[in-house]
């Protein structure tokens, strides 16, 4: 039987795990780099780890990156961070701006594709009677 403190500790550990995953997401890192007033920015390529996998070696089909060699990150030269006012810091902010613009463009394109697909389905369903829809065992998508 677990006590109150054990449950609280488990809740805190779960919150810490969720926070760690969230902080590694590109969206979170982009927002932090562009909107916060922090003085140092984490390298977007090595994520502050100071090393990256060697791009000349391919991941193993079974083991993945396990045996792949690591090299010093060329972007940050093994520092892991950039001062915000430096040219590399400005380039990092520009990188995240372009990243978020591309993400927004992709999201907008998917939304337009979904709307076109829904319009096509509405046209198809408009031509069918309720009996035909039931006979074909079709279900109307949400939003129709």
N, C-alpha and C positions, 0 to 999 in steps of 0.2 A: 504494500500500500504506500503510495507516494504522499509525502507531506506537502504542505503549502509551499515551502521554500524550494522543494524539488521541481514543482510545477512552474514556479516563477523562474527558476534557473533555466528550465527547458524553454520557456517562452522567450527569455532574453537571448538564449543561444540561437533560437530560430529567427528572431528579429535580426541578430547579427549576421546570420547566413544570408538572409534576404537582402540586407543592406550591402553586403559584400558583392553579391551578384548584381545588384542594381548599380553600384558604383563602377562596375566593369562594363556596363552597357554603353555603346557608343552615344546614344541619345543623352544619357546623364552626363557623360564626359564632355559632350559638345556644349550642353547648357552651362556646365560649370566653367568651361574655358571662355565662353563668350560673355556670360552675364555676371560672373562674380568678379570681385576686386582682388582676387588672390595675386600675389606677386610672382609666384612660380607656376608654370604650367607643366603638366605631365606630358611627356613625349607621346604623340598619338600612335606611333609605330611600334614601340616596345612596351607601351603602357607603363612606363616607369621601371621596367624590369632591367633595363640597361643592356639586354641581349635579345637577339631575335634568331629564328631558325635560318640557317644558311639557305638563301634562295636558289643556289645552284644544285642543291641536293633535293631529291624528291622524297616525300613521305613513303614509308613502306606500306604495301597494300594490306598487311596484317597488323603490324605493330604501330602504324601511323608515324607520329613524330618521335616516338620513344628513342630511337637510335640516331636520329637526325642531329647533325652537329649544330652547336650554337655559336654565333659570332657576335661581336660587339656591334651595337646599333650604330649605323652610319649617320642617322639623322641627328641624334643627340650626342654622338661620340662617346657613349658609355656613361653619360651623366644621368640620364633618366628624366631630367627636368630642364626647363628653359626659364630664364628670367622673362617676365612678361614684356618688358620694354626692349628686349633684344630683337634683332631681325628674325631669329628662329622662333621667338615667342609670337611675333606678329604673323609669321608664316603659319604657326599652329592655329591661331585664331582664324586666319583666312581659310585654312584647311577645314576647320569645323563649320565655318559659314557655308562653304561650298557643299560640304557633306549634308548639312541640314536643308539647303536649297534643293539638292538632288533628291533627298528623301521626300520633301514636300511635293516636288514635281511627280515623283513616282506614285505617291499617295493620290494625287489629283488624277493621274492617268488611270489608276485602278478604279477610282470612284466613277470616272466617265465610262470605263468599260463595263462596270457593274450596271450603270444606268442604261446603257445601250442594250445589254443582255436582258434586263428587266423589261424594257420597251418591246423587244423582240418576243419575249414570252407573253406579254400582255396582248400583243397582236395575234399570237397563235391561240391563246385562250379565248379571245373575243370571237374567233371563228368556230369554236366548239360549243356544243350545247352541254348542259349539265349531265345529260345521259351519256354523251360521248366521253366526257371527262371521267365519269364513274366507270364506264366500260373499259377505258384505257388505264384505270387505276392511277391517275395522275393526282398529284397534290400541288396546289398553287403555292408558289413561294411567298414569303412574307412581303408585305408592301403592295399587294395586288388587291 
